[in-house]
Amino acid sequence: MNWSRVEQRIGSNRFQRLQQAKVGIVGLGSGGGFVALSLAKSGVRHFTLVDDDVMEVGNVVRHVCDLRSVGQLKVTAVSALIAQRNPEAVVKTYPKRIQDCWQALAELDLLIVGVDGERTKFEVNAVCLERKLTAIYAGVYERGEGGDVVWIRAGYGPCYACWAAQLREDIAALPEGPALDYGLSIEEQDLRAEPGLWLDVVRVAAAQTHFALAVLSEPDDGEPNLRGNTLLIANRDLEFFPGVTTPAQSSHWIQIDRQEDCLVCGAVSASAAEDEPPVSLQELTAPSPFDRQDSEQ
């Protein structure tokens, strides 16, 4: 394969780090499958794929795999696509639920989380904290109106649990429709959302891929070239901030910090939780919420 254009674009040192990096992807649906193939086309050579699902006819309109893969395990189908685009890639596949194969996360440099279920995300978060594994999570909103991407570096900044507690509960209702239900309670297992179109999902997945490339291409002690740890993406006009409409095809960078009283990653402080008022989404944002227009396709 000729990687000269990629190497020229990002530099030899960064490209070598991409080739050496070991990336795990949990969930190979429309988002996770796109990220896997995009990373392979960007020079990443070491993959661990985890998903127990099988490709169905209904998946094809929103997936990188096509009708030829119907009936195959998604890990098998996506692994074959990676081989077609990057023959030097080494792919380990686990046709299982992640809860049944935590050993798959061993020796990874980065984990891409492409599952919808909040319970699974919370479980993955706990294991990543224990193993000091950096993870990038993405969520697509109801009917594909938008989504968000966050990178969580274990031990630095928030874990997924305290990030979700601050962000999910603060995002306003859609302009026309009920508030988004993310099933934040541990008792609620799934992100309750109607599917969006392929292009809606891909826009969020493309941002997740950019996050991954930024994290992977930096030295271990370096900071990725990102303007915050979270990107909010609007595919339609949305009210991320009460009373302020975010135009379609635009986005916001925000920085969400760790909660000291987080039950997962922080020191529990009941008194602090009682004394401090809830943090609003406006307080978490950069000075101008419209300082970046996202153009990723």
Stockholm file with secondary structure:
# STOCKHOLM 1.0

chainA/1-297         MNWSRVEQRIGSNRFQRLQQAKVGIVGLGSGGGFVALSLAKSGVRHFTLVDDDVMEVGNVVRHVCDLRSVGQLKVTAVSALIAQRNPEAVVKTYPKRIQDCWQALAELDLLIVGVDGERTKFEVNAVCLERKLTAIYAGVYERGEGGDVVWIRAGYGPCYACWAAQLREDIAALPEGPALDYGLSIEEQDLRAEPGLWLDVVRVAAAQTHFALAVLSEPDDGEPNLRGNTLLIANRDLEFFPGVTTPAQSSHWIQIDRQEDCLVCGAVSASAAEDEPPVSLQELTAPSPFDRQDSEQ
#=GR chainA/1-297 SS CCCHHHHHHHCHHHHHHHHHCEEEEECCSHHHHHHHHHHHTTTCCEEEEECCCBCCGGGGGGSSSCGGGTTSBHHHHHHHHHHHHCTTCEEEEECSCGGGCGGGGTTCSEEEECCCCHHHHHHHHHHHHHHTCCEEEEEECGGGSEEEEEEEBTTBSCCHHHHHHHHTTTSCCCSSSCCCBCCCSTTCCSCBCCCCCHHHHHHHHHHHHHHHHHHHTSCTTSCCSCSSSEEEEESSCEEEETTEEECTTEEEEECCCCCTTCTTTSCCCHHHHHHSCCCCHHHHBCSCTTSCCCCCC
#=GC SS_cons         CCCHHHHHHHCHHHHHHHHHCEEEEECCSHHHHHHHHHHHTTTCCEEEEECCCBCCGGGGGGSSSCGGGTTSBHHHHHHHHHHHHCTTCEEEEECSCGGGCGGGGTTCSEEEECCCCHHHHHHHHHHHHHHTCCEEEEEECGGGSEEEEEEEBTTBSCCHHHHHHHHTTTSCCCSSSCCCBCCCSTTCCSCBCCCCCHHHHHHHHHHHHHHHHHHHTSCTTSCCSCSSSEEEEESSCEEEETTEEECTTEEEEECCCCCTTCTTTSCCCHHHHHHSCCCCHHHHBCSCTTSCCCCCC
//
